[in-house]
Amino acid sequence: MSRASIQPEMLKYTQVNRQKIAKLQEIIEALLEKALERGFFGVATVEVRVQDGTIQEIEERIERKHR
């Protein structure tokens, strides 16, 4: 199946996007594990960079505030 023939709503089912979505789920679970604990004050962020309907990069950050 050529990329041109893929319907826009079907891009999430490409092999690359399926792999990145699986990785994204792992990252979110790990971030929540770190952030959802007593004593954590801050921001947990996941940034997903997409180009033409394909996930290119996933960036994760944890910013702690010290009180």
N, C-alpha and C positions, 0 to 999 in steps of 0.2 A: 504494500500500500504506500503510495507516494505521499509525501508531506502535504502536497497541494490538495489531495483528495480527502484529507482528514477534516471532518466537520469541527468547527470551533469548540463545541461542547465536548468533543471527544479527546481533546488534547491532554486531559488529565489521565487518560488511559495509555499514553505512549510509554514505552519501556523506561525512558529517561525520567519522565515525571513520576511514574510509579515508584521507581527507586528513590527519588528525591523526597517524595511524600512519606515513604517508609522511614527515611532518615529524619525527616522533619518531626515525625511522631516520636521517635526516640529522643531527639533533642528536647522537645517540649516536656516529655516525661522527666528527663534528667533535670531540666531547669526547675520544674515544679517541685521536685524532690528537694532541691537546694533551697528554694525560696519559701516553701510552705512549712516553715519550722519556726518555733518560738525563737525570738531574738533577731530574726531577719527583718531589716528595714531597708527598703531599696526598690530597685526596678529590675525585672527579668524581661529581656527583650529578645525577640526572634525577628530577624529581617529576612525576607525572601525576595531575591532579585529574579525577575522574570523577563525574558526577552522573546517576543513573538510567541507567547503562549507556552514557552518551555522554561522550567525552573533552571536557572543558571547557578546560583549560589545561595547558600543559607548561612546567615551569620547570627551568632548568639552572643548575648552579653548579660552579665550580672553586675549591677552597680549597687554597692552597699553603702548605706548611710550609717555613720557611727554616731550614736547618741550618748 
